């Protein structure tokens, strides 16, 4: 098929019209329910009066999606010496600390799938009776593997065991759901679209010739 120069603008117009809807982006969100209890141990390092840096390591035997390992580095907490309430937050600026990194929470396992989050809340420790309790929020801010781009909010109920030496073992019962949003391209069909464009151009050209012929 040979096209004259005069027909090329028509073909380009038709192709543009037919191909304007090619490859639209569609967002798919997959929800992941989550519930388990992590048994952890916390190490507190005093930074200044009643303000500590906290490091936590723990695990769960039945965590969903193989996310059995729990770790937090560089969390920050402030103790009320009267009530023994500990308020914790991933951002050191909340406690007027500067030049320190934000806390990183990681849920992981043996595979490449991971969740990243930020834990904030409070707990009150009864040192005399060796127990503690509190609540917090786990904000999911990303992940790796199948959890790349994960977002959501999980609720956390904390129950603490206080050992005779004063060390604390928090138990985090975590529940809720998070989601992963992925953008998927619709399949292309370039040959079909191009064919439709050429046919459309031919029809437009034929109508134009008839119109010109009728004016003679």
BALOBA-1460 file (C-alpha; in Angstrom, 3 decimals):
// residues 216
<rec num="1" residu="x" x="0.000" y="0.000" z="0.000"/>
<rec num="2" residu="x" x="1.421" y="3.388" z="-1.065"/>
<rec num="3" residu="x" x="0.405" y="6.589" z="0.715"/>
<rec num="4" residu="x" x="0.707" y="10.016" z="-0.829"/>
<rec num="5" residu="x" x="2.080" y="12.851" z="1.274"/>
<rec num="6" residu="x" x="-1.370" y="14.374" z="1.406"/>
<rec num="7" residu="x" x="-2.743" y="11.285" z="3.130"/>
<rec num="8" residu="x" x="-0.083" y="11.053" z="5.850"/>
<rec num="9" residu="x" x="-1.599" y="13.753" z="8.101"/>
<rec num="10" residu="x" x="-4.910" y="11.906" z="7.939"/>
<rec num="11" residu="x" x="-3.279" y="8.618" z="8.891"/>
<rec num="12" residu="x" x="-1.407" y="10.251" z="11.750"/>
<rec num="13" residu="x" x="-4.631" y="11.818" z="13.007"/>
<rec num="14" residu="x" x="-6.507" y="8.520" z="12.855"/>
<rec num="15" residu="x" x="-3.746" y="6.592" z="14.562"/>
<rec num="16" residu="x" x="-3.569" y="9.223" z="17.282"/>
<rec num="17" residu="x" x="-7.312" y="9.043" z="17.839"/>
<rec num="18" residu="x" x="-7.404" y="5.261" z="18.036"/>
<rec num="19" residu="x" x="-4.227" y="4.898" z="20.066"/>
<rec num="20" residu="x" x="-5.019" y="7.559" z="22.668"/>
<rec num="21" residu="x" x="-6.335" y="4.842" z="24.963"/>
<rec num="22" residu="x" x="-3.388" y="2.452" z="24.565"/>
<rec num="23" residu="x" x="-1.707" y="1.119" z="27.686"/>
<rec num="24" residu="x" x="-3.763" y="2.737" z="30.461"/>
<rec num="25" residu="x" x="-2.447" y="2.295" z="34.006"/>
<rec num="26" residu="x" x="-4.624" y="0.410" z="36.492"/>
<rec num="27" residu="x" x="-3.929" y="0.315" z="40.251"/>
<rec num="28" residu="x" x="-4.577" y="-2.957" z="42.058"/>
<rec num="29" residu="x" x="-4.602" y="-3.053" z="45.869"/>
<rec num="30" residu="x" x="-4.084" y="-6.325" z="47.693"/>
<rec num="31" residu="x" x="-5.018" y="-6.508" z="51.366"/>
<rec num="32" residu="x" x="-3.020" y="-8.586" z="53.844"/>
<rec num="33" residu="x" x="-4.664" y="-9.423" z="57.193"/>
<rec num="34" residu="x" x="-2.148" y="-9.739" z="59.993"/>
<rec num="35" residu="x" x="-2.249" y="-11.112" z="63.547"/>
<rec num="36" residu="x" x="0.466" y="-12.568" z="65.766"/>
<rec num="37" residu="x" x="2.359" y="-12.017" z="69.028"/>
<rec num="38" residu="x" x="6.056" y="-11.200" z="69.090"/>
<rec num="39" residu="x" x="8.044" y="-12.036" z="72.219"/>
<rec num="40" residu="x" x="10.916" y="-9.579" z="72.487"/>
<rec num="41" residu="x" x="13.721" y="-8.373" z="74.710"/>
<rec num="42" residu="x" x="14.589" y="-4.707" z="75.060"/>
<rec num="43" residu="x" x="17.931" y="-3.082" z="75.785"/>
<rec num="44" residu="x" x="17.749" y="0.445" z="77.180"/>
<rec num="45" residu="x" x="20.612" y="2.929" z="77.013"/>
<rec num="46" residu="x" x="20.129" y="6.173" z="78.955"/>
<rec num="47" residu="x" x="20.874" y="9.226" z="76.822"/>
<rec num="48" residu="x" x="20.033" y="11.774" z="79.483"/>
<rec num="49" residu="x" x="17.770" y="11.989" z="82.535"/>
<rec num="50" residu="x" x="14.789" y="9.656" z="81.974"/>
<rec num="51" residu="x" x="15.295" y="9.487" z="78.203"/>
<rec num="52" residu="x" x="16.560" y="6.246" z="76.685"/>
<rec num="53" residu="x" x="17.477" y="4.682" z="73.385"/>
<rec num="54" residu="x" x="15.810" y="1.285" z="72.969"/>
<rec num="55" residu="x" x="16.866" y="-1.717" z="70.891"/>
<rec num="56" residu="x" x="14.442" y="-4.644" z="70.572"/>
<rec num="57" residu="x" x="14.819" y="-8.144" z="69.154"/>
<rec num="58" residu="x" x="12.207" y="-10.857" z="69.126"/>
<rec num="59" residu="x" x="10.310" y="-13.522" z="67.253"/>
<rec num="60" residu="x" x="6.978" y="-15.233" z="66.714"/>
<rec num="61" residu="x" x="6.358" y="-18.904" z="65.984"/>
<rec num="62" residu="x" x="3.141" y="-18.300" z="64.028"/>
<rec num="63" residu="x" x="3.581" y="-14.960" z="62.265"/>
<rec num="64" residu="x" x="1.795" y="-14.828" z="58.890"/>
<rec num="65" residu="x" x="3.692" y="-14.674" z="55.590"/>
<rec num="66" residu="x" x="6.821" y="-16.025" z="57.256"/>
<rec num="67" residu="x" x="7.524" y="-12.714" z="59.040"/>
<rec num="68" residu="x" x="8.726" y="-14.411" z="62.217"/>
<rec num="69" residu="x" x="11.522" y="-11.990" z="63.170"/>
<rec num="70" residu="x" x="10.958" y="-8.644" z="64.895"/>
<rec num="71" residu="x" x="13.596" y="-5.956" z="65.362"/>
<rec num="72" residu="x" x="13.720" y="-2.268" z="66.229"/>
<rec num="73" residu="x" x="16.878" y="-0.183" z="66.201"/>
<rec num="74" residu="x" x="17.238" y="3.350" z="67.545"/>
<rec num="75" residu="x" x="13.831" y="3.749" z="69.149"/>
<rec num="76" residu="x" x="13.468" y="6.436" z="71.800"/>
<rec num="77" residu="x" x="11.515" y="6.466" z="75.039"/>
<rec num="78" residu="x" x="10.910" y="8.806" z="77.950"/>
<rec num="79" residu="x" x="10.177" y="7.482" z="81.432"/>
<rec num="80" residu="x" x="7.933" y="9.221" z="83.916"/>
<rec num="81" residu="x" x="9.769" y="8.414" z="87.169"/>
<rec num="82" residu="x" x="6.592" y="8.793" z="89.241"/>
<rec num="83" residu="x" x="4.185" y="6.609" z="87.235"/>
<rec num="84" residu="x" x="6.800" y="4.514" z="85.366"/>
<rec num="85" residu="x" x="4.994" y="5.219" z="82.119"/>
<rec num="86" residu="x" x="7.307" y="4.857" z="79.128"/>
<rec num="87" residu="x" x="6.319" y="6.890" z="76.045"/>
<rec num="88" residu="x" x="8.160" y="5.777" z="72.915"/>
<rec num="89" residu="x" x="8.454" y="7.144" z="69.393"/>
<rec num="90" residu="x" x="10.667" y="6.531" z="66.346"/>
<rec num="91" residu="x" x="11.472" y="10.245" z="65.970"/>
<rec num="92" residu="x" x="14.162" y="11.538" z="68.363"/>
<rec num="93" residu="x" x="12.949" y="15.109" z="67.827"/>
<rec num="94" residu="x" x="9.841" y="14.224" z="69.859"/>
<rec num="95" residu="x" x="12.150" y="14.130" z="72.891"/>
<rec num="96" residu="x" x="14.244" y="17.142" z="71.891"/>
<rec num="97" residu="x" x="17.093" y="14.940" z="70.714"/>
<rec num="98" residu="x" x="19.097" y="16.097" z="67.705"/>
<rec num="99" residu="x" x="21.635" y="14.461" z="65.435"/>
<rec num="100" residu="x" x="20.212" y="10.955" z="65.938"/>
<rec num="101" residu="x" x="18.620" y="8.643" z="63.338"/>
<rec num="102" residu="x" x="14.953" y="7.693" z="63.307"/>
<rec num="103" residu="x" x="14.017" y="4.247" z="64.513"/>
<rec num="104" residu="x" x="13.711" y="1.385" z="62.057"/>
<rec num="105" residu="x" x="11.301" y="-1.498" z="62.649"/>
<rec num="106" residu="x" x="11.684" y="-4.570" z="60.465"/>
<rec num="107" residu="x" x="9.490" y="-7.668" z="60.260"/>
<rec num="108" residu="x" x="11.281" y="-10.373" z="58.311"/>
<rec num="109" residu="x" x="11.920" y="-14.099" z="57.977"/>
<rec num="110" residu="x" x="14.055" y="-16.552" z="56.060"/>
<rec num="111" residu="x" x="13.039" y="-15.201" z="52.652"/>
<rec num="112" residu="x" x="13.391" y="-11.856" z="50.912"/>
<rec num="113" residu="x" x="9.964" y="-10.541" z="51.990"/>
<rec num="114" residu="x" x="10.102" y="-7.783" z="54.622"/>
<rec num="115" residu="x" x="7.919" y="-5.123" z="56.178"/>
<rec num="116" residu="x" x="9.197" y="-1.750" z="57.397"/>
<rec num="117" residu="x" x="7.384" y="0.277" z="60.011"/>
<rec num="118" residu="x" x="7.373" y="2.803" z="62.827"/>
<rec num="119" residu="x" x="6.138" y="1.968" z="66.330"/>
<rec num="120" residu="x" x="4.817" y="4.657" z="68.664"/>
<rec num="121" residu="x" x="2.818" y="4.458" z="71.879"/>
<rec num="122" residu="x" x="3.247" y="3.967" z="75.614"/>
<rec num="123" residu="x" x="3.459" y="1.311" z="78.305"/>
<rec num="124" residu="x" x="3.350" y="1.440" z="82.098"/>
<rec num="125" residu="x" x="5.634" y="-0.845" z="84.097"/>
<rec num="126" residu="x" x="4.803" y="-2.194" z="87.553"/>
<rec num="127" residu="x" x="8.290" y="-3.105" z="88.750"/>
<rec num="128" residu="x" x="7.024" y="-4.292" z="92.120"/>
<rec num="129" residu="x" x="4.759" y="-6.944" z="90.610"/>
<rec num="130" residu="x" x="6.932" y="-7.651" z="87.588"/>
<rec num="131" residu="x" x="4.387" y="-6.783" z="84.883"/>
<rec num="132" residu="x" x="3.517" y="-4.013" z="82.477"/>
<rec num="133" residu="x" x="0.947" y="-3.146" z="79.838"/>
<rec num="134" residu="x" x="0.273" y="-0.592" z="77.167"/>
<rec num="135" residu="x" x="-0.780" y="0.009" z="73.592"/>
<rec num="136" residu="x" x="0.817" y="1.391" z="70.464"/>
<rec num="137" residu="x" x="0.421" y="1.847" z="66.725"/>
<rec num="138" residu="x" x="2.562" y="0.207" z="64.086"/>
<rec num="139" residu="x" x="2.605" y="2.294" z="60.916"/>
<rec num="140" residu="x" x="3.648" y="0.257" z="57.874"/>
<rec num="141" residu="x" x="5.796" y="2.461" z="55.619"/>
<rec num="142" residu="x" x="7.156" y="0.038" z="53.019"/>
<rec num="143" residu="x" x="8.671" y="-3.345" z="52.423"/>
<rec num="144" residu="x" x="10.612" y="-5.649" z="50.158"/>
<rec num="145" residu="x" x="9.703" y="-8.639" z="48.026"/>
<rec num="146" residu="x" x="5.941" y="-9.075" z="47.728"/>
<rec num="147" residu="x" x="5.511" y="-6.251" z="50.261"/>
<rec num="148" residu="x" x="7.245" y="-3.597" z="48.181"/>
<rec num="149" residu="x" x="5.218" y="-0.399" z="48.608"/>
<rec num="150" residu="x" x="3.199" y="-1.713" z="51.579"/>
<rec num="151" residu="x" x="1.208" y="0.799" z="53.635"/>
<rec num="152" residu="x" x="-1.210" y="0.521" z="56.542"/>
<rec num="153" residu="x" x="-1.788" y="0.752" z="60.271"/>
<rec num="154" residu="x" x="-1.583" y="-2.179" z="62.696"/>
<rec num="155" residu="x" x="-2.778" y="-2.093" z="66.305"/>
<rec num="156" residu="x" x="-0.467" y="-3.343" z="69.040"/>
<rec num="157" residu="x" x="-1.338" y="-4.466" z="72.572"/>
<rec num="158" residu="x" x="1.708" y="-4.739" z="74.806"/>
<rec num="159" residu="x" x="2.108" y="-6.979" z="77.857"/>
<rec num="160" residu="x" x="5.462" y="-6.882" z="79.628"/>
<rec num="161" residu="x" x="7.369" y="-9.313" z="81.794"/>
<rec num="162" residu="x" x="9.794" y="-7.717" z="84.252"/>
<rec num="163" residu="x" x="12.586" y="-10.018" z="85.353"/>
<rec num="164" residu="x" x="14.171" y="-9.948" z="88.847"/>
<rec num="165" residu="x" x="17.206" y="-8.167" z="87.403"/>
<rec num="166" residu="x" x="14.987" y="-5.356" z="86.111"/>
<rec num="167" residu="x" x="15.166" y="-6.308" z="82.435"/>
<rec num="168" residu="x" x="11.938" y="-6.052" z="80.459"/>
<rec num="169" residu="x" x="10.528" y="-8.505" z="77.925"/>
<rec num="170" residu="x" x="7.704" y="-6.884" z="75.923"/>
<rec num="171" residu="x" x="5.097" y="-9.100" z="74.276"/>
<rec num="172" residu="x" x="3.574" y="-7.332" z="71.253"/>
<rec num="173" residu="x" x="0.209" y="-8.698" z="70.094"/>
<rec num="174" residu="x" x="-0.107" y="-7.181" z="66.634"/>
<rec num="175" residu="x" x="-3.284" y="-7.225" z="64.564"/>
<rec num="176" residu="x" x="-5.007" y="-5.456" z="61.696"/>
<rec num="177" residu="x" x="-4.265" y="-5.336" z="57.998"/>
<rec num="178" residu="x" x="-2.097" y="-3.548" z="55.482"/>
<rec num="179" residu="x" x="-2.163" y="-3.284" z="51.710"/>
<rec num="180" residu="x" x="0.170" y="-3.278" z="48.757"/>
<rec num="181" residu="x" x="-0.799" y="-1.082" z="45.821"/>
<rec num="182" residu="x" x="0.672" y="-1.993" z="42.435"/>
<rec num="183" residu="x" x="0.196" y="-0.239" z="39.112"/>
<rec num="184" residu="x" x="-0.422" y="-2.654" z="36.247"/>
<rec num="185" residu="x" x="-0.305" y="-1.738" z="32.559"/>
<rec num="186" residu="x" x="-3.150" y="-2.926" z="30.385"/>
<rec num="187" residu="x" x="-1.945" y="-5.186" z="27.530"/>
<rec num="188" residu="x" x="-1.105" y="-3.484" z="24.263"/>
<rec num="189" residu="x" x="-2.378" y="-4.496" z="20.838"/>
<rec num="190" residu="x" x="-0.344" y="-2.220" z="18.607"/>
<rec num="191" residu="x" x="-0.961" y="-4.068" z="15.313"/>
<rec num="192" residu="x" x="-4.735" y="-3.970" z="15.730"/>
<rec num="193" residu="x" x="-4.699" y="-0.303" z="16.671"/>
<rec num="194" residu="x" x="-2.452" y="0.576" z="13.746"/>
<rec num="195" residu="x" x="-4.702" y="-1.357" z="11.371"/>
<rec num="196" residu="x" x="-7.748" y="0.454" z="12.661"/>
<rec num="197" residu="x" x="-5.938" y="3.744" z="12.209"/>
<rec num="198" residu="x" x="-5.076" y="2.982" z="8.575"/>
<rec num="199" residu="x" x="-8.646" y="1.903" z="7.829"/>
<rec num="200" residu="x" x="-9.919" y="5.075" z="9.430"/>
<rec num="201" residu="x" x="-7.505" y="7.155" z="7.394"/>
<rec num="202" residu="x" x="-8.708" y="5.441" z="4.215"/>
<rec num="203" residu="x" x="-12.334" y="6.224" z="5.010"/>
<rec num="204" residu="x" x="-11.506" y="9.817" z="5.775"/>
<rec num="205" residu="x" x="-9.564" y="10.117" z="2.503"/>
<rec num="206" residu="x" x="-12.443" y="8.587" z="0.503"/>
<rec num="207" residu="x" x="-14.929" y="11.019" z="2.006"/>
<rec num="208" residu="x" x="-12.607" y="13.892" z="1.226"/>
<rec num="209" residu="x" x="-12.243" y="12.817" z="-2.430"/>
<rec num="210" residu="x" x="-16.029" y="12.508" z="-2.816"/>
<rec num="211" residu="x" x="-16.455" y="15.960" z="-1.400"/>
<rec num="212" residu="x" x="-13.835" y="17.422" z="-3.744"/>
<rec num="213" residu="x" x="-15.336" y="15.534" z="-6.716"/>
<rec num="214" residu="x" x="-18.780" y="16.874" z="-5.969"/>
<rec num="215" residu="x" x="-17.500" y="20.440" z="-5.977"/>
<rec num="216" residu="x" x="-16.144" y="20.187" z="-9.552"/>
